[in-house]
Amino acid sequence: MGQKKEIEMLMQTAISNIKDLLQVNMVVGNPIQAAPETTIIPVSKISCGFAAGGGEYGEKQEKGAGSNGDADCFPFGGGSGAGVSVKPVGFLAIENGKVRLISVDSVLPVERLIDAAPGLIQQVDGILHKRKKEKSSANHEETEKDNSLS
């Protein structure tokens, strides 16, 4: 029973220290005013790992000789550890009310297309609308020309 409590204490101590270390503003950083109409917010990826373990070893101790003092037990040995990695992902740039993500990773072409999709769709829509207007205008002029010849 005493060994279980000792492992729980190891785990609680390690988890408590990790909680103290990690903060929300490590993922989404504090806003930085870059220009009157531009705000930049850093964004990071946090990864953490945790391990704890323990075991009994050696010869059994007699009653009263262990840490809990009420049962025969083996000596206990244990340990715990943790690792944390913070990796910058990019920046949220807010310019004139528009938000975009500026990635710091090596960006794949597909990701760039996804980021650019709204702008591309608007441009393609504008081109198609313009062509439709021009075609409609040309058809209207032909009709007027045909009517004037008749």
DRENTORKOL-3810 file (N, C-alpha, C; in nm, 4 decimals):
REM DRENTORKOL-3810
@n.u->0.0822; n.v->-0.1191; n.w->0.0000; ca.u->0.0000; ca.v->0.0000; ca.w->0.0000; c.u->0.0864; c.v->0.1252; c.w->0.0000
@n.u->0.1972; n.v->0.1250; n.w->0.0727; ca.u->0.2848; ca.v->0.2407; ca.w->0.0811; c.u->0.3508; c.v->0.2715; c.w->-0.0517
@n.u->0.3841; n.v->0.1651; n.w->-0.1299; ca.u->0.4477; ca.v->0.1863; ca.w->-0.2590; c.u->0.3515; c.v->0.2562; c.w->-0.3560
@n.u->0.2235; n.v->0.2201; n.w->-0.3532; ca.u->0.1249; ca.v->0.2823; ca.w->-0.4410; c.u->0.1166; c.v->0.4316; c.w->-0.4112
@n.u->0.1193; n.v->0.4659; n.w->-0.2854; ca.u->0.1120; ca.v->0.6057; ca.w->-0.2464; c.u->0.2376; c.v->0.6810; c.w->-0.2922
@n.u->0.3519; n.v->0.6160; n.w->-0.2854; ca.u->0.4766; ca.v->0.6798; ca.w->-0.3278; c.u->0.4764; c.v->0.7061; c.w->-0.4777
@n.u->0.4253; n.v->0.6126; n.w->-0.5590; ca.u->0.4171; ca.v->0.6330; ca.w->-0.7040; c.u->0.3189; c.v->0.7462; c.w->-0.7343
@n.u->0.2057; n.v->0.7489; n.w->-0.6650; ca.u->0.1085; ca.v->0.8561; ca.w->-0.6849; c.u->0.1707; c.v->0.9918; c.w->-0.6531
@n.u->0.2509; n.v->0.9972; n.w->-0.5481; ca.u->0.3169; ca.v->1.1233; ca.w->-0.5123; c.u->0.4142; c.v->1.1666; c.w->-0.6218
@n.u->0.4903; n.v->1.0704; n.w->-0.6776; ca.u->0.5829; ca.v->1.1018; ca.w->-0.7871; c.u->0.5077; c.v->1.1590; c.w->-0.9070
@n.u->0.3971; n.v->1.0936; n.w->-0.9435; ca.u->0.3190; ca.v->1.1377; ca.w->-1.0582; c.u->0.2554; c.v->1.2749; c.w->-1.0322
@n.u->0.2006; n.v->1.2948; n.w->-0.9159; ca.u->0.1380; ca.v->1.4232; ca.w->-0.8832; c.u->0.2396; c.v->1.5374; c.w->-0.8860
@n.u->0.3588; n.v->1.5109; n.w->-0.8344; ca.u->0.4632; ca.v->1.6144; ca.w->-0.8352; c.u->0.5022; c.v->1.6512; c.w->-0.9784
@n.u->0.5235; n.v->1.5504; n.w->-1.0623; ca.u->0.5628; ca.v->1.5765; ca.w->-1.2015; c.u->0.4518; c.v->1.6498; c.w->-1.2772
@n.u->0.3279; n.v->1.6053; n.w->-1.2621; ca.u->0.2158; ca.v->1.6691; ca.w->-1.3317; c.u->0.1970; c.v->1.8122; c.w->-1.2828
@n.u->0.2121; n.v->1.8345; n.w->-1.1557; ca.u->0.1997; ca.v->1.9693; ca.w->-1.0996; c.u->0.3057; c.v->2.0625; c.w->-1.1586
@n.u->0.4274; n.v->2.0119; n.w->-1.1701; ca.u->0.5351; ca.v->2.0937; ca.w->-1.2283; c.u->0.5096; c.v->2.1239; c.w->-1.3760
@n.u->0.4547; n.v->2.0276; n.w->-1.4496; ca.u->0.4223; ca.v->2.0501; ca.w->-1.5907; c.u->0.3127; c.v->2.1559; c.w->-1.6022
@n.u->0.2095; n.v->2.1460; n.w->-1.5166; ca.u->0.1009; ca.v->2.2447; ca.w->-1.5190; c.u->0.1541; c.v->2.3853; c.w->-1.4930
@n.u->0.2473; n.v->2.3970; n.w->-1.3999; ca.u->0.3054; ca.v->2.5275; ca.w->-1.3704; c.u->0.3855; c.v->2.5815; c.w->-1.4882
@n.u->0.4489; n.v->2.4906; n.w->-1.5627; ca.u->0.5334; ca.v->2.5298; ca.w->-1.6750; c.u->0.4524; c.v->2.5729; c.w->-1.7970
@n.u->0.3468; n.v->2.4966; n.w->-1.8275; ca.u->0.2674; ca.v->2.5231; ca.w->-1.9482; c.u->0.1595; c.v->2.6269; c.w->-1.9199
@n.u->0.1458; n.v->2.7216; n.w->-2.0099; ca.u->0.0442; ca.v->2.8244; ca.w->-1.9989; c.u->-0.0221; c.v->2.8419; c.w->-2.1350
@n.u->-0.1441; n.v->2.8903; n.w->-2.1345; ca.u->-0.2177; ca.v->2.9092; ca.w->-2.2592; c.u->-0.1434; c.v->3.0036; c.w->-2.3532
@n.u->-0.0820; n.v->3.1083; n.w->-2.2998; ca.u->-0.0154; ca.v->3.2038; ca.w->-2.3887; c.u->0.1112; c.v->3.1468; c.w->-2.4527
@n.u->0.1444; n.v->3.0214; n.w->-2.4216; ca.u->0.2547; ca.v->2.9563; ca.w->-2.4930; c.u->0.2049; c.v->2.9047; c.w->-2.6283
@n.u->0.0759; n.v->2.8706; n.w->-2.6388; ca.u->0.0183; ca.v->2.8220; ca.w->-2.7639; c.u->-0.0217; c.v->2.9408; c.w->-2.8509
@n.u->-0.1043; n.v->3.0272; n.w->-2.7967; ca.u->-0.1437; ca.v->3.1496; ca.w->-2.8663; c.u->-0.0825; c.v->3.2640; c.w->-2.7870
@n.u->0.0200; n.v->3.3250; n.w->-2.8427; ca.u->0.0961; ca.v->3.4275; ca.w->-2.7718; c.u->0.0227; c.v->3.5601; c.w->-2.7576
@n.u->0.0859; n.v->3.6512; n.w->-2.6918; ca.u->0.0300; ca.v->3.7844; ca.w->-2.6733; c.u->0.0342; c.v->3.8620; c.w->-2.8044
@n.u->-0.0719; n.v->3.9378; n.w->-2.8338; ca.u->-0.0755; ca.v->4.0169; ca.w->-2.9578; c.u->0.0352; c.v->4.1219; c.w->-2.9612
@n.u->0.0902; n.v->4.1435; n.w->-3.0807; ca.u->0.1949; ca.v->4.2435; ca.w->-3.1016; c.u->0.1422; c.v->4.3443; c.w->-3.2038
@n.u->0.1379; n.v->4.4703; n.w->-3.1658; ca.u->0.0924; ca.v->4.5755; ca.w->-3.2577; c.u->0.2096; c.v->4.6127; c.w->-3.3488
@n.u->0.2021; n.v->4.5740; n.w->-3.4772; ca.u->0.3115; ca.v->4.5976; ca.w->-3.5707; c.u->0.2970; c.v->4.7306; c.w->-3.6438
@n.u->0.1763; n.v->4.7719; n.w->-3.6700; ca.u->0.1463; ca.v->4.8984; ca.w->-3.7371; c.u->0.0083; c.v->4.9421; c.w->-3.6878
@n.u->-0.0332; n.v->5.0636; n.w->-3.7187; ca.u->-0.1642; ca.v->5.1085; ca.w->-3.6692; c.u->-0.2798; c.v->5.0146; c.w->-3.7054
@n.u->-0.2759; n.v->4.9521; n.w->-3.8214; ca.u->-0.3843; ca.v->4.8635; ca.w->-3.8653; c.u->-0.3447; c.v->4.7153; c.w->-3.8661
@n.u->-0.2284; n.v->4.6818; n.w->-3.8091; ca.u->-0.1793; ca.v->4.5441; ca.w->-3.8162; c.u->-0.1428; c.v->4.4906; c.w->-3.6781
@n.u->-0.1974; n.v->4.3725; n.w->-3.6465; ca.u->-0.1656; ca.v->4.3034; ca.w->-3.5219; c.u->-0.1150; c.v->4.1640; c.w->-3.5571
@n.u->-0.0104; n.v->4.1199; n.w->-3.4895; ca.u->0.0472; ca.v->3.9876; ca.w->-3.5133; c.u->0.0375; c.v->3.9070; c.w->-3.3844
@n.u->-0.0115; n.v->3.7817; n.w->-3.3977; ca.u->-0.0244; ca.v->3.6930; ca.w->-3.2820; c.u->0.0532; c.v->3.5644; c.w->-3.3112
@n.u->0.1577; n.v->3.5343; n.w->-3.2316; ca.u->0.2330; ca.v->3.4106; ca.w->-3.2537; c.u->0.1526; c.v->3.2868; c.w->-3.2122
@n.u->0.1675; n.v->3.1780; n.w->-3.2881; ca.u->0.0997; ca.v->3.0520; ca.w->-3.2598; c.u->0.2052; c.v->2.9413; c.w->-3.2552
@n.u->0.2011; n.v->2.8582; n.w->-3.1501; ca.u->0.2996; ca.v->2.7506; ca.w->-3.1330; c.u->0.2304; c.v->2.6170; c.w->-3.1089
@n.u->0.3056; n.v->2.5119; n.w->-3.1279; ca.u->0.2593; ca.v->2.3754; ca.w->-3.1001; c.u->0.3377; c.v->2.3260; c.w->-2.9796
@n.u->0.2663; n.v->2.2740; n.w->-2.8810; ca.u->0.3332; ca.v->2.2229; ca.w->-2.7610; c.u->0.3110; c.v->2.0728; c.w->-2.7533
@n.u->0.4186; n.v->2.0000; n.w->-2.7319; ca.u->0.4123; ca.v->1.8554; ca.w->-2.7117; c.u->0.4764; c.v->1.8244; c.w->-2.5781
@n.u->0.4169; n.v->1.7319; n.w->-2.5046; ca.u->0.4803; ca.v->1.6936; ca.w->-2.3793; c.u->0.4640; c.v->1.5438; c.w->-2.3577
@n.u->0.5584; n.v->1.4897; n.w->-2.2877; ca.u->0.5575; ca.v->1.3485; ca.w->-2.2543; c.u->0.5837; c.v->1.3308; c.w->-2.1061
@n.u->0.5350; n.v->1.2225; n.w->-2.0519; ca.u->0.5452; ca.v->1.2001; ca.w->-1.9086; c.u->0.5635; c.v->1.0506; c.w->-1.8839
@n.u->0.6487; n.v->1.0180; n.w->-1.7889; ca.u->0.6688; ca.v->0.8777; ca.w->-1.7512; c.u->0.6960; c.v->0.8693; c.w->-1.6011
@n.u->0.6434; n.v->0.7672; n.w->-1.5394; ca.u->0.6690; ca.v->0.7435; ca.w->-1.3973; c.u->0.6700; c.v->0.5937; c.w->-1.3754
@n.u->0.7473; n.v->0.5520; n.w->-1.2800; ca.u->0.7527; ca.v->0.4101; ca.w->-1.2494; c.u->0.8246; c.v->0.3841; c.w->-1.1190
@n.u->0.8094; n.v->0.2651; n.w->-1.0744; ca.u->0.8745; ca.v->0.2285; ca.w->-0.9499; c.u->0.8660; c.v->0.0789; c.w->-0.9294
@n.u->0.9337; n.v->0.0329; n.w->-0.8301; ca.u->0.9298; ca.v->-0.1095; ca.w->-0.8007; c.u->0.9941; c.v->-0.1409; c.w->-0.6676
@n.u->0.9661; n.v->-0.2603; n.w->-0.6249; ca.u->1.0246; ca.v->-0.3073; ca.w->-0.4995; c.u->1.1505; c.v->-0.3857; c.w->-0.5334
@n.u->1.2445; n.v->-0.3847; n.w->-0.4436; ca.u->1.3706; ca.v->-0.4530; ca.w->-0.4695; c.u->1.4290; c.v->-0.5022; c.w->-0.3375
@n.u->1.5304; n.v->-0.5839; n.w->-0.3476; ca.u->1.6044; ca.v->-0.6280; ca.w->-0.2292; c.u->1.5294; c.v->-0.7297; c.w->-0.1454
@n.u->1.5702; n.v->-0.7346; n.w->-0.0203; ca.u->1.5094; ca.v->-0.8302; ca.w->0.0715; c.u->1.3942; c.v->-0.7659; c.w->0.1466
@n.u->1.2981; n.v->-0.8506; n.w->0.1818; ca.u->1.1794; ca.v->-0.8033; ca.w->0.2518; c.u->1.2188; c.v->-0.7474; c.w->0.3881
@n.u->1.1629; n.v->-0.6298; n.w->0.4200; ca.u->1.1888; ca.v->-0.5696; ca.w->0.5509; c.u->1.0852; c.v->-0.6200; c.w->0.6506
@n.u->1.1248; n.v->-0.6257; n.w->0.7767; ca.u->1.0319; ca.v->-0.6746; ca.w->0.8802; c.u->0.9321; c.v->-0.5664; c.w->0.9154
@n.u->0.8264; n.v->-0.6096; n.w->0.9859; ca.u->0.7235; ca.v->-0.5159; ca.w->1.0301; c.u->0.7862; c.v->-0.3991; c.w->1.1033
@n.u->0.7344; n.v->-0.2817; n.w->1.0758; ca.u->0.7826; ca.v->-0.1634; ca.w->1.1467; c.u->0.9059; c.v->-0.1010; c.w->1.0839
@n.u->0.9763; n.v->-0.1746; n.w->0.9975; ca.u->1.0985; ca.v->-0.1207; ca.w->0.9388; c.u->1.0705; c.v->-0.0399; c.w->0.8121
@n.u->0.9526; n.v->-0.0626; n.w->0.7478; ca.u->0.9178; ca.v->0.0094; ca.w->0.6253; c.u->0.8683; c.v->0.1501; c.w->0.6548
@n.u->0.8418; n.v->0.2251; n.w->0.5471; ca.u->0.7982; ca.v->0.3633; ca.w->0.5650; c.u->0.6585; c.v->0.3724; c.w->0.6240
@n.u->0.5716; n.v->0.2714; n.w->0.5963; ca.u->0.4378; ca.v->0.2792; ca.w->0.6530; c.u->0.4311; c.v->0.2172; c.w->0.7930
@n.u->0.5256; n.v->0.1340; n.w->0.8277; ca.u->0.5387; ca.v->0.0819; ca.w->0.9635; c.u->0.4338; c.v->-0.0188; c.w->1.0061
@n.u->0.3430; n.v->-0.0612; n.w->0.9156; ca.u->0.2394; ca.v->-0.1540; ca.w->0.9614; c.u->0.2383; c.v->-0.2876; c.w->0.8880
@n.u->0.3318; n.v->-0.3133; n.w->0.7993; ca.u->0.3324; ca.v->-0.4408; ca.w->0.7279; c.u->0.4738; c.v->-0.4736; c.w->0.6816
@n.u->0.4926; n.v->-0.6037; n.w->0.6528; ca.u->0.6188; ca.v->-0.6442; ca.w->0.5918; c.u->0.6221; c.v->-0.5895; c.w->0.4497
@n.u->0.7363; n.v->-0.5368; n.w->0.4066; ca.u->0.7428; ca.v->-0.4828; ca.w->0.2712; c.u->0.8860; c.v->-0.4848; c.w->0.2195
@n.u->0.8982; n.v->-0.4715; n.w->0.0865; ca.u->1.0278; ca.v->-0.4607; ca.w->0.0221; c.u->1.0630; c.v->-0.3123; c.w->0.0121
@n.u->1.1909; n.v->-0.2804; n.w->0.0039; ca.u->1.2277; ca.v->-0.1399; ca.w->-0.0192; c.u->1.1727; c.v->-0.0944; c.w->-0.1551
@n.u->1.1382; n.v->0.0303; n.w->-0.1656; ca.u->1.0787; ca.v->0.0852; ca.w->-0.2871; c.u->1.1760; c.v->0.1815; c.w->-0.3548
@n.u->1.1812; n.v->0.1743; n.w->-0.4857; ca.u->1.2590; ca.v->0.2702; ca.w->-0.5640; c.u->1.1743; c.v->0.3156; c.w->-0.6820
@n.u->1.1768; n.v->0.4427; n.w->-0.7123; ca.u->1.0946; ca.v->0.4922; ca.w->-0.8226; c.u->1.1467; c.v->0.6233; c.w->-0.8771
@n.u->1.0861; n.v->0.6649; n.w->-0.9823; ca.u->1.1245; ca.v->0.7915; ca.w->-1.0420; c.u->1.0219; c.v->0.8356; c.w->-1.1449
@n.u->1.0313; n.v->0.9600; n.w->-1.1842; ca.u->0.9421; ca.v->1.0126; ca.w->-1.2867; c.u->1.0179; c.v->1.1169; c.w->-1.3687
@n.u->0.9655; n.v->1.1431; n.w->-1.4843; ca.u->1.0286; ca.v->1.2435; ca.w->-1.5691; c.u->0.9301; c.v->1.2953; c.w->-1.6715
@n.u->0.9629; n.v->1.4100; n.w->-1.7259; ca.u->0.8760; ca.v->1.4711; ca.w->-1.8261; c.u->0.9598; c.v->1.5510; c.w->-1.9242
@n.u->0.9059; n.v->1.5683; n.w->-2.0421; ca.u->0.9718; ca.v->1.6507; ca.w->-2.1431; c.u->0.8691; c.v->1.7379; c.w->-2.2124
@n.u->0.9073; n.v->1.8586; n.w->-2.2460; ca.u->0.8177; ca.v->1.9531; ca.w->-2.3120; c.u->0.8892; c.v->2.0116; c.w->-2.4333
@n.u->0.8175; n.v->2.0214; n.w->-2.5434; ca.u->0.8717; ca.v->2.0808; ca.w->-2.6654; c.u->0.7760; c.v->2.1902; c.w->-2.7138
@n.u->0.8294; n.v->2.3079; n.w->-2.7391; ca.u->0.7501; ca.v->2.4181; ca.w->-2.7929; c.u->0.8055; c.v->2.4508; c.w->-2.9309
@n.u->0.7187; n.v->2.4394; n.w->-3.0329; ca.u->0.7617; ca.v->2.4616; ca.w->-3.1711; c.u->0.6744; c.v->2.5697; c.w->-3.2340
@n.u->0.7340; n.v->2.6779; n.w->-3.2847; ca.u->0.6537; ca.v->2.7810; ca.w->-3.3510; c.u->0.5870; c.v->2.7246; c.w->-3.4766
@n.u->0.4598; n.v->2.7556; n.w->-3.4942; ca.u->0.3845; ca.v->2.7090; ca.w->-3.6100; c.u->0.3680; c.v->2.8220; c.w->-3.7111
@n.u->0.3387; n.v->2.9405; n.w->-3.6602; ca.u->0.3178; ca.v->3.0535; ca.w->-3.7494; c.u->0.2686; c.v->3.1747; c.w->-3.6740
@n.u->0.2114; n.v->3.2663; n.w->-3.7488; ca.u->0.1595; ca.v->3.3904; ca.w->-3.6916; c.u->0.0237; c.v->3.4196; c.w->-3.7509
@n.u->-0.0682; n.v->3.4671; n.w->-3.6687; ca.u->-0.1945; ca.v->3.5187; ca.w->-3.7183; c.u->-0.1712; c.v->3.6675; c.w->-3.7445
@n.u->-0.1916; n.v->3.7096; n.w->-3.8666; ca.u->-0.1755; ca.v->3.8506; ca.w->-3.9017; c.u->-0.3137; c.v->3.9096; c.w->-3.9243
@n.u->-0.3453; n.v->4.0124; n.w->-3.8487; ca.u->-0.4739; ca.v->4.0792; ca.w->-3.8619; c.u->-0.4470; c.v->4.2168; c.w->-3.9218
@n.u->-0.4894; n.v->4.2339; n.w->-4.0479; ca.u->-0.4665; ca.v->4.3593; ca.w->-4.1193; c.u->-0.5999; c.v->4.4125; c.w->-4.1695
@n.u->-0.6353; n.v->4.5320; n.w->-4.1261; ca.u->-0.7597; ca.v->4.5967; ca.w->-4.1687; c.u->-0.8806; c.v->4.5041; c.w->-4.1526
@n.u->-0.8871; n.v->4.4319; n.w->-4.0420; ca.u->-1.0003; ca.v->4.3438; ca.w->-4.0137; c.u->-0.9952; c.v->4.2082; c.w->-4.0804
@n.u->-0.8948; n.v->4.1807; n.w->-4.1627; ca.u->-0.8812; ca.v->4.0508; ca.w->-4.2287; c.u->-0.7724; c.v->3.9704; c.w->-4.1581
@n.u->-0.8004; n.v->3.8412; n.w->-4.1346; ca.u->-0.7077; ca.v->3.7537; ca.w->-4.0632; c.u->-0.6490; c.v->3.6522; c.w->-4.1603
@n.u->-0.5173; n.v->3.6322; n.w->-4.1519; ca.u->-0.4534; ca.v->3.5267; ca.w->-4.2308; c.u->-0.3440; c.v->3.4621; c.w->-4.1471
@n.u->-0.3164; n.v->3.3345; n.w->-4.1776; ca.u->-0.2134; ca.v->3.2595; ca.w->-4.1067; c.u->-0.0872; c.v->3.2595; c.w->-4.1900
@n.u->0.0221; n.v->3.3041; n.w->-4.1298; ca.u->0.1521; ca.v->3.3016; ca.w->-4.1957; c.u->0.2301; c.v->3.1876; c.w->-4.1313
@n.u->0.2535; n.v->3.0819; n.w->-4.2060; ca.u->0.3189; ca.v->2.9624; ca.w->-4.1540; c.u->0.4699; c.v->2.9781; c.w->-4.1540
@n.u->0.5367; n.v->2.9227; n.w->-4.0510; ca.u->0.6829; ca.v->2.9257; ca.w->-4.0479; c.u->0.7409; c.v->2.7909; c.w->-4.0878
@n.u->0.6554; n.v->2.6890; n.w->-4.0999; ca.u->0.7011; ca.v->2.5573; ca.w->-4.1458; c.u->0.7224; c.v->2.5616; c.w->-4.2954
@n.u->0.7887; n.v->2.4575; n.w->-4.3446; ca.u->0.7983; ca.v->2.4463; ca.w->-4.4896; c.u->0.6585; c.v->2.4099; c.w->-4.5379
@n.u->0.5949; n.v->2.5032; n.w->-4.6049; ca.u->0.4556; ca.v->2.4885; ca.w->-4.6430; c.u->0.4442; c.v->2.4075; c.w->-4.7716
@n.u->0.3549; n.v->2.3103; n.w->-4.7698; ca.u->0.3296; ca.v->2.2311; ca.w->-4.8888; c.u->0.2445; c.v->2.3115; c.w->-4.9861
@n.u->0.2587; n.v->2.2896; n.w->-5.1160; ca.u->0.1785; ca.v->2.3630; ca.w->-5.2136; c.u->0.0278; c.v->2.3510; c.w->-5.1896
@n.u->-0.0177; n.v->2.2352; n.w->-5.1436; ca.u->-0.1602; ca.v->2.2157; ca.w->-5.1173; c.u->-0.2068; c.v->2.3107; c.w->-5.0070
@n.u->-0.1249; n.v->2.3262; n.w->-4.9029; ca.u->-0.1610; ca.v->2.4168; ca.w->-4.7943; c.u->-0.1669; c.v->2.5602; c.w->-4.8442
@n.u->-0.0769; n.v->2.5972; n.w->-4.9313; ca.u->-0.0794; ca.v->2.7323; ca.w->-4.9877; c.u->-0.2064; c.v->2.7545; c.w->-5.0687
@n.u->-0.2467; n.v->2.6517; n.w->-5.1459; ca.u->-0.3704; ca.v->2.6629; ca.w->-5.2238; c.u->-0.4908; c.v->2.6811; c.w->-5.1328
@n.u->-0.4933; n.v->2.6056; n.w->-5.0238; ca.u->-0.6048; ca.v->2.6170; ca.w->-4.9294; c.u->-0.6087; c.v->2.7562; c.w->-4.8690
@n.u->-0.4932; n.v->2.8093; n.w->-4.8314; ca.u->-0.4875; ca.v->2.9442; ca.w->-4.7752; c.u->-0.5306; c.v->3.0495; c.w->-4.8770
@n.u->-0.4946; n.v->3.0278; n.w->-5.0040; ca.u->-0.5235; ca.v->3.1263; ca.w->-5.1075; c.u->-0.6605; c.v->3.1063; c.w->-5.1711
@n.u->-0.7296; n.v->2.9970; n.w->-5.1411; ca.u->-0.8553; ca.v->2.9619; ca.w->-5.2080; c.u->-0.9594; c.v->3.0730; c.w->-5.2074
@n.u->-0.9890; n.v->3.1371; n.w->-5.0940; ca.u->-1.0931; ca.v->3.2413; ca.w->-5.0984; c.u->-1.0606; c.v->3.3533; c.w->-5.1972
@n.u->-0.9384; n.v->3.3992; n.w->-5.1993; ca.u->-0.8984; ca.v->3.5053; ca.w->-5.2925; c.u->-0.9053; c.v->3.4583; c.w->-5.4370
@n.u->-0.8602; n.v->3.3340; n.w->-5.4626; ca.u->-0.8630; ca.v->3.2803; ca.w->-5.5984; c.u->-1.0060; c.v->3.2654; c.w->-5.6489
@n.u->-1.0944; n.v->3.2199; n.w->-5.5610; ca.u->-1.2344; ca.v->3.2026; ca.w->-5.6002; c.u->-1.2952; c.v->3.3372; c.w->-5.6392
@n.u->-1.2661; n.v->3.4405; n.w->-5.5622; ca.u->-1.3174; ca.v->3.5734; ca.w->-5.5941; c.u->-1.2624; c.v->3.6220; c.w->-5.7278
@n.u->-1.1345; n.v->3.5986; n.w->-5.7535; ca.u->-1.0743; ca.v->3.6431; ca.w->-5.8797; c.u->-1.1354; c.v->3.5683; c.w->-5.9993
@n.u->-1.1498; n.v->3.4364; n.w->-5.9860; ca.u->-1.2081; ca.v->3.3571; ca.w->-6.0943; c.u->-1.3525; c.v->3.4000; c.w->-6.1181
@n.u->-1.4277; n.v->3.4214; n.w->-6.0111; ca.u->-1.5656; ca.v->3.4653; ca.w->-6.0225; c.u->-1.5729; c.v->3.6005; c.w->-6.0950
@n.u->-1.4823; n.v->3.6908; n.w->-6.0608; ca.u->-1.4775; ca.v->3.8217; ca.w->-6.1260; c.u->-1.4488; c.v->3.8100; c.w->-6.2748
@n.u->-1.3540; n.v->3.7241; n.w->-6.3114; ca.u->-1.3188; ca.v->3.7036; ca.w->-6.4527; c.u->-1.4374; c.v->3.6453; c.w->-6.5290
@n.u->-1.5030; n.v->3.5432; n.w->-6.4714; ca.u->-1.6177; ca.v->3.4803; ca.w->-6.5374; c.u->-1.7326; c.v->3.5801; c.w->-6.5530
@n.u->-1.7557; n.v->3.6588; n.w->-6.4502; ca.u->-1.8630; ca.v->3.7590; ca.w->-6.4553; c.u->-1.8340; c.v->3.8626; c.w->-6.5647
@n.u->-1.7087; n.v->3.9031; n.w->-6.5748; ca.u->-1.6676; ca.v->4.0012; ca.w->-6.6762; c.u->-1.6875; c.v->3.9431; c.w->-6.8162
@n.u->-1.6461; n.v->3.8172; n.w->-6.8373; ca.u->-1.6614; ca.v->3.7525; ca.w->-6.9682; c.u->-1.8094; c.v->3.7390; c.w->-7.0047
@n.u->-1.8911; n.v->3.7049; n.w->-6.9050; ca.u->-2.0342; ca.v->3.6894; ca.w->-6.9292; c.u->-2.0953; c.v->3.8230; c.w->-6.9724
@n.u->-2.0522; n.v->3.9315; n.w->-6.9062; ca.u->-2.0999; ca.v->4.0661; ca.w->-6.9425; c.u->-2.0577; c.v->4.1011; c.w->-7.0847
@n.u->-1.9296; n.v->4.0737; n.w->-7.1173; ca.u->-1.8778; ca.v->4.1047; ca.w->-7.2506; c.u->-1.9530; c.v->4.0251; c.w->-7.3573
@n.u->-1.9789; n.v->3.8977; n.w->-7.3315; ca.u->-2.0496; ca.v->3.8123; ca.w->-7.4266; c.u->-2.1933; c.v->3.8607; c.w->-7.4441
@n.u->-2.2561; n.v->3.8956; n.w->-7.3340; ca.u->-2.3932; ca.v->3.9464; ca.w->-7.3387; c.u->-2.3990; c.v->4.0762; c.w->-7.4176
@n.u->-2.3009; n.v->4.1610; n.w->-7.3944; ca.u->-2.2943; ca.v->4.2895; ca.w->-7.4650; c.u->-2.2731; c.v->4.2676; c.w->-7.6149
@n.u->-2.1850; n.v->4.1729; n.w->-7.6500; ca.u->-2.1575; ca.v->4.1427; ca.w->-7.7906; c.u->-2.2827; c.v->4.0859; c.w->-7.8579
@n.u->-2.3554; n.v->3.9970; n.w->-7.7906; ca.u->-2.4784; ca.v->3.9394; ca.w->-7.8459; c.u->-2.5834; c.v->4.0485; c.w->-7.8663
@n.u->-2.5905; n.v->4.1416; n.w->-7.7729; ca.u->-2.6860; ca.v->4.2519; ca.w->-7.7822; c.u->-2.6545; c.v->4.3395; c.w->-7.9033
@n.u->-2.5254; n.v->4.3673; n.w->-7.9254; ca.u->-2.4843; ca.v->4.4491; ca.w->-8.0404; c.u->-2.5164; c.v->4.3788; c.w->-8.1716
@n.u->-2.4966; n.v->4.2443; n.w->-8.1798; ca.u->-2.5273; ca.v->4.1674; ca.w->-8.3004; c.u->-2.6762; c.v->4.1725; c.w->-8.3284
@n.u->-2.7555; n.v->4.1595; n.w->-8.2243; ca.u->-2.9004; ca.v->4.1613; ca.w->-8.2412; c.u->-2.9448; c.v->4.2967; c.w->-8.2957
@n.u->-2.8887; n.v->4.4049; n.w->-8.2411; ca.u->-2.9220; ca.v->4.5395; ca.w->-8.2876; c.u->-2.8793; c.v->4.5579; c.w->-8.4326
@n.u->-2.7627; n.v->4.5046; n.w->-8.4671; ca.u->-2.7100; ca.v->4.5152; ca.w->-8.6041; c.u->-2.8013; c.v->4.4429; c.w->-8.7011
@n.u->-2.8443; n.v->4.3189; n.w->-8.6643; ca.u->-2.9333; ca.v->4.2396; ca.w->-8.7474; c.u->-3.0685; c.v->4.3107; c.w->-8.7636
@n.u->-3.1177; n.v->4.3701; n.w->-8.6557; ca.u->-3.2462; ca.v->4.4408; ca.w->-8.6613; c.u->-3.2384; c.v->4.5641; c.w->-8.7499
@n.u->-3.1246; n.v->4.6307; n.w->-8.7514; ca.u->-3.1096; ca.v->4.7514; ca.w->-8.8321; c.u->-3.0966; c.v->4.7165; c.w->-8.9811
@n.u->-3.0451; n.v->4.5974; n.w->-9.0153; ca.u->-3.0315; ca.v->4.5551; ca.w->-9.1531; c.u->-3.1645; c.v->4.5110; c.w->-9.2110
@n.u->-3.2549; n.v->4.4647; n.w->-9.1285; ca.u->-3.3824; ca.v->4.4115; ca.w->-9.1780; c.u->-3.4750; c.v->4.5166; c.w->-9.2245
END
